[in-house]
Amino acid sequence: MLVIHVRPNDVARPRLGLAVGRKVGPAVIRNRIKRKIREGFRLARWPEGADLLVVVRPGGRALADAHPLAIWDRVQTLIRRTSR
């Protein structure tokens, strides 16, 4: 499960914050999830001046096996759905 917080910032580039708790799994799994989220953030297009905080909850362990862009496609869909 992902929880995403988005807010504007004063910097001319998007920024990413990650929080993956110990209940998600052992360090190897948590680090793999963080690597994939960072890679997807790097590859995806984000508006300038946006801060994104991604919190991975215990149900998010499946992200360790997901493709980085598939994760961010899901994130962008959730953001669009909630911003309406």
C-alpha atoms as an extended CHARMM CRD file, in Angstrom:
* protein
*
        84  EXT
         1         1  MET       CA              0.0000000000        0.0000000000        0.0000000000  PROA      1               0.0000000000
         2         2  LEU       CA              1.2520000000        3.4500000000       -0.9210000000  PROA      2               0.0000000000
         3         3  VAL       CA              0.3680000000        6.7560000000        0.6870000000  PROA      3               0.0000000000
         4         4  ILE       CA              1.3600000000        9.7780000000       -1.3820000000  PROA      4               0.0000000000
         5         5  HSD       CA              1.5300000000       13.3940000000       -0.2530000000  PROA      5               0.0000000000
         6         6  VAL       CA              2.0440000000       16.0910000000       -2.8920000000  PROA      6               0.0000000000
         7         7  ARG       CA              2.6690000000       19.7700000000       -2.2310000000  PROA      7               0.0000000000
         8         8  PRO       CA              4.2190000000       22.6810000000       -4.1100000000  PROA      8               0.0000000000
         9         9  ASN       CA              7.7810000000       23.7830000000       -3.3960000000  PROA      9               0.0000000000
        10        10  ASP       CA              9.8870000000       26.8450000000       -4.1580000000  PROA      10              0.0000000000
        11        11  VAL       CA             12.5910000000       24.9040000000       -5.9860000000  PROA      11              0.0000000000
        12        12  ALA       CA             12.6400000000       24.6890000000       -9.7730000000  PROA      12              0.0000000000
        13        13  ARG       CA             12.6970000000       20.8790000000       -9.7670000000  PROA      13              0.0000000000
        14        14  PRO       CA             10.5860000000       18.0500000000       -8.3510000000  PROA      14              0.0000000000
        15        15  ARG       CA             11.7670000000       16.3960000000       -5.1410000000  PROA      15              0.0000000000
        16        16  LEU       CA             11.0740000000       12.9670000000       -3.6920000000  PROA      16              0.0000000000
        17        17  GLY       CA             10.8410000000       11.8270000000       -0.0950000000  PROA      17              0.0000000000
        18        18  LEU       CA             10.5880000000        8.1500000000        0.8740000000  PROA      18              0.0000000000
        19        19  ALA       CA              9.4430000000        6.3860000000        4.0180000000  PROA      19              0.0000000000
        20        20  VAL       CA              9.5100000000        2.6010000000        4.1090000000  PROA      20              0.0000000000
        21        21  GLY       CA              8.8910000000        1.1640000000        7.5600000000  PROA      21              0.0000000000
        22        22  ARG       CA             10.3250000000       -2.0130000000        9.0520000000  PROA      22              0.0000000000
        23        23  LYS       CA              6.9570000000       -3.7550000000        8.9120000000  PROA      23              0.0000000000
        24        24  VAL       CA              7.2310000000       -3.8520000000        5.1090000000  PROA      24              0.0000000000
        25        25  GLY       CA              9.9590000000       -6.4890000000        5.3180000000  PROA      25              0.0000000000
        26        26  PRO       CA             13.6520000000       -7.0390000000        5.9160000000  PROA      26              0.0000000000
        27        27  ALA       CA             16.2450000000       -4.4490000000        4.8760000000  PROA      27              0.0000000000
        28        28  VAL       CA             16.8890000000       -6.1320000000        1.5200000000  PROA      28              0.0000000000
        29        29  ILE       CA             13.2180000000       -5.7850000000        0.5260000000  PROA      29              0.0000000000
        30        30  ARG       CA             12.9120000000       -2.2200000000        1.8650000000  PROA      30              0.0000000000
        31        31  ASN       CA             16.0320000000       -1.1080000000       -0.0190000000  PROA      31              0.0000000000
        32        32  ARG       CA             14.8590000000       -2.7810000000       -3.2450000000  PROA      32              0.0000000000
        33        33  ILE       CA             11.5230000000       -0.9540000000       -2.9840000000  PROA      33              0.0000000000
        34        34  LYS       CA             13.2910000000        2.3790000000       -2.4160000000  PROA      34              0.0000000000
        35        35  ARG       CA             15.6240000000        1.8060000000       -5.3870000000  PROA      35              0.0000000000
        36        36  LYS       CA             12.6840000000        1.0340000000       -7.6750000000  PROA      36              0.0000000000
        37        37  ILE       CA             10.7060000000        4.0450000000       -6.4980000000  PROA      37              0.0000000000
        38        38  ARG       CA             13.7120000000        6.3450000000       -7.0160000000  PROA      38              0.0000000000
        39        39  GLU       CA             14.3760000000        4.9070000000      -10.4800000000  PROA      39              0.0000000000
        40        40  GLY       CA             10.7480000000        5.3160000000      -11.5080000000  PROA      40              0.0000000000
        41        41  PHE       CA             10.7450000000        8.8930000000      -10.1920000000  PROA      41              0.0000000000
        42        42  ARG       CA             13.8490000000        9.6370000000      -12.2330000000  PROA      42              0.0000000000
        43        43  LEU       CA             12.3280000000        8.1930000000      -15.4270000000  PROA      43              0.0000000000
        44        44  ALA       CA              8.8170000000        9.6260000000      -15.0230000000  PROA      44              0.0000000000
        45        45  ARG       CA              7.9090000000       13.1840000000      -15.9680000000  PROA      45              0.0000000000
        46        46  TRP       CA              6.9360000000       15.3970000000      -13.0200000000  PROA      46              0.0000000000
        47        47  PRO       CA              5.9210000000       19.0420000000      -12.9370000000  PROA      47              0.0000000000
        48        48  GLU       CA              8.5880000000       21.3940000000      -11.6920000000  PROA      48              0.0000000000
        49        49  GLY       CA              8.0990000000       22.6670000000       -8.1880000000  PROA      49              0.0000000000
        50        50  ALA       CA              6.4250000000       19.6100000000       -6.6760000000  PROA      50              0.0000000000
        51        51  ASP       CA              7.3810000000       17.7400000000       -3.5060000000  PROA      51              0.0000000000
        52        52  LEU       CA              6.2640000000       14.1120000000       -3.3810000000  PROA      52              0.0000000000
        53        53  LEU       CA              6.3910000000       12.0940000000       -0.1850000000  PROA      53              0.0000000000
        54        54  VAL       CA              5.8120000000        8.3840000000       -0.7280000000  PROA      54              0.0000000000
        55        55  VAL       CA              5.0420000000        6.2730000000        2.3320000000  PROA      55              0.0000000000
        56        56  VAL       CA              5.1000000000        2.5170000000        1.7800000000  PROA      56              0.0000000000
        57        57  ARG       CA              2.8720000000        0.6160000000        4.2120000000  PROA      57              0.0000000000
        58        58  PRO       CA              3.1630000000       -3.1040000000        5.0600000000  PROA      58              0.0000000000
        59        59  GLY       CA              0.8900000000       -4.1040000000        2.1610000000  PROA      59              0.0000000000
        60        60  GLY       CA              3.4130000000       -2.5940000000       -0.2760000000  PROA      60              0.0000000000
        61        61  ARG       CA              5.8490000000       -5.5020000000       -0.2080000000  PROA      61              0.0000000000
        62        62  ALA       CA              4.7820000000       -6.5010000000       -3.7350000000  PROA      62              0.0000000000
        63        63  LEU       CA              6.4860000000       -3.3350000000       -5.0150000000  PROA      63              0.0000000000
        64        64  ALA       CA              9.8220000000       -5.1160000000       -4.6420000000  PROA      64              0.0000000000
        65        65  ASP       CA              8.9880000000       -7.1820000000       -7.7430000000  PROA      65              0.0000000000
        66        66  ALA       CA              7.2990000000       -4.4340000000       -9.7820000000  PROA      66              0.0000000000
        67        67  HSD       CA              8.8130000000       -2.5170000000      -12.6790000000  PROA      67              0.0000000000
        68        68  PRO       CA              9.8180000000        1.0540000000      -11.6540000000  PROA      68              0.0000000000
        69        69  LEU       CA              7.6910000000        2.7610000000      -14.3080000000  PROA      69              0.0000000000
        70        70  ALA       CA              4.6870000000        0.6070000000      -13.4340000000  PROA      70              0.0000000000
        71        71  ILE       CA              4.9210000000        1.9120000000       -9.8680000000  PROA      71              0.0000000000
        72        72  TRP       CA              4.9570000000        5.5370000000      -11.0440000000  PROA      72              0.0000000000
        73        73  ASP       CA              2.1340000000        4.9860000000      -13.5140000000  PROA      73              0.0000000000
        74        74  ARG       CA              0.0620000000        3.8430000000      -10.5540000000  PROA      74              0.0000000000
        75        75  VAL       CA              1.2050000000        6.8300000000       -8.4670000000  PROA      75              0.0000000000
        76        76  GLN       CA              0.3110000000        9.3110000000      -11.2230000000  PROA      76              0.0000000000
        77        77  THR       CA             -3.1040000000        7.6770000000      -11.6210000000  PROA      77              0.0000000000
        78        78  LEU       CA             -3.7580000000        8.0190000000       -7.8880000000  PROA      78              0.0000000000
        79        79  ILE       CA             -2.6800000000       11.6750000000       -7.9050000000  PROA      79              0.0000000000
        80        80  ARG       CA             -4.9200000000       12.4970000000      -10.8760000000  PROA      80              0.0000000000
        81        81  ARG       CA             -7.8680000000       10.7000000000       -9.2640000000  PROA      81              0.0000000000
        82        82  THR       CA             -7.5470000000       12.5840000000       -5.9610000000  PROA      82              0.0000000000
        83        83  SER       CA             -6.8770000000       16.0010000000       -7.5110000000  PROA      83              0.0000000000
        84        84  ARG       CA            -10.2450000000       16.1690000000       -9.2700000000  PROA      84              0.0000000000
